[in-house]
Amino acid sequence: MRYISTRGNAPALNFEDVLLAGLASDGGLYVPENLPRFTQEEIASWAGLPYHELAFRVMRPFVEGSISDTDFKQILEETYGAFAHSAVAPLRQLNANEWVMELFHGPTLAFKDFALQLLGRLLDHILLKRDERVVIIGATSGDTGSAAIEGCRRCENVDIFILHPHQRVSEVQRRQMTTILGENIHNIAIEGNFDDCQEMVKASFADQSFLKGTRLVAVNSINWARIMAQIVYYFHAALQLGAPARSVAFSVPTGNFGDIFAGYLARNMGLPVSQLVVATNRNDILHRFMSGNQYFKETLHASLSPSMDIMVSSNFERLLFDLHGRNGVALAELMSTFKATGKLSVEEDRWVEARKLFDSLAVSDEDTCATIADVFKRTGEVLDPHTAIGVKAARECRRNLSTPMVVLGTAHPVKFPDAVEKAGIGKALELPAHLSDLFQREERCTVLPNAIEAVQAFVAQHGNRGRPL
Ligand SMILES: *Cc1c(COP(=O)(O)O)cnc(C)c1O
């Protein structure tokens, strides 16, 4: 499989190189040159497969030529064997023809484990083969950091530096990062906000001279491997609900348009997905596009669903590429307009095309809490605030009551106790068994000033398993 840039002016790469790449050299994002397409018979024959075996069938075309079948099967079995629930992504019914797909049974209790547990193992495999070392620098407002650290903790040839805003992540989230100890793991608390952290990561990708030749790898969802891993669970859920004989709809709590883009790809690969609901909080740039063809930056608002607090959705460019007939030149032009003016809209027929599949809703903090309370009252289930936004949007936007609706349950509620408490759920939430001693564990973290020189000097000093690069 070859991968091309959405802006049409960077070299095509194979899977191995795309895994190790960040942005393409033309500023675009990598996407498969030709998406694999499965027949209905093929998809039907996968019913009842264990998660890792389904994962092998769905993802095999993407890694072909870079990883052998035997190695890939083993990597997938290890990755998903480490999840706490033996069904890996179980469905829980909330209402008539309405389900939550629980994607929070991985080690860090959010859906990001599905991709980052795999990414770590893929990196390890490829770097050992190439006898190469890499450095990862990532910014997190919470979930990505812990999932990336958990995914890479056992990687021989990876040193990982995660930047989080000092005293601005929840205690559970911080401890999930800082209690994983290892000479290749470095938590840095920046005396600034999340955007400051993000800017430092971007600047480090733009000028890598401080790394003295060591390659820098991205762990946010611009990395293709993250999207790839997320395609699998759409197949998994749909197969259990009668696909491919029956269509299925999905509602996806979204910020960077990564998770929902994976659902869009599943549909283009042959899965009968009849509707995708974009569920946002009040940071609603995606809702503004889907409802009115207006994609523009606004100020950032802190919400009860912090993992979706974004101003711009980095993966949206991948959808725009398809909406423009995969014309890289047109995309480069569109994105340069966006860069210059902070806004874009597309031609009416392209937007109408997108609306055939996508609906959207922006959900306020009040409605998020009301949904958590309502679901708890009716079913006894406690939803996390991100998942609650997905449920609310599913209920408002649903097109057909006889089509099963699956809401992506993106995090365990114990990660977001504030929202659960605000919703008036009197019941104390317990950490799952593997994290029950989280508050007693030793923490390791370095606080640095909000200055890129300090961060880059720290990386250069510790980037080789705690030793200088
Ligand atoms: C990251 C995250 C999201 C948003 O996912 P995107 O792929 O960026 O759209 C939603 N919910 C939770 C809990 C997350 O951690």
The ligand as an ORCA input file, in Angstrom:
! r2SCAN-3c Opt
* xyz 0 1
  C      -9.599     12.337     21.969
  C     -10.969     12.182     22.500
  C     -12.113     12.537     21.746
  C     -12.011     13.176     20.372
  O     -11.490     12.325     19.402
  P     -11.082     12.857     17.946
  O     -10.503     11.682     17.258
  O     -10.081     13.940     18.192
  O     -12.286     13.375     17.298
  C     -13.362     12.294     22.290
  N     -13.501     11.755     23.518
  C     -12.455     11.410     24.282
  C     -12.682     10.850     25.637
  C     -11.139     11.607     23.807
  O     -10.092     11.265     24.572
*
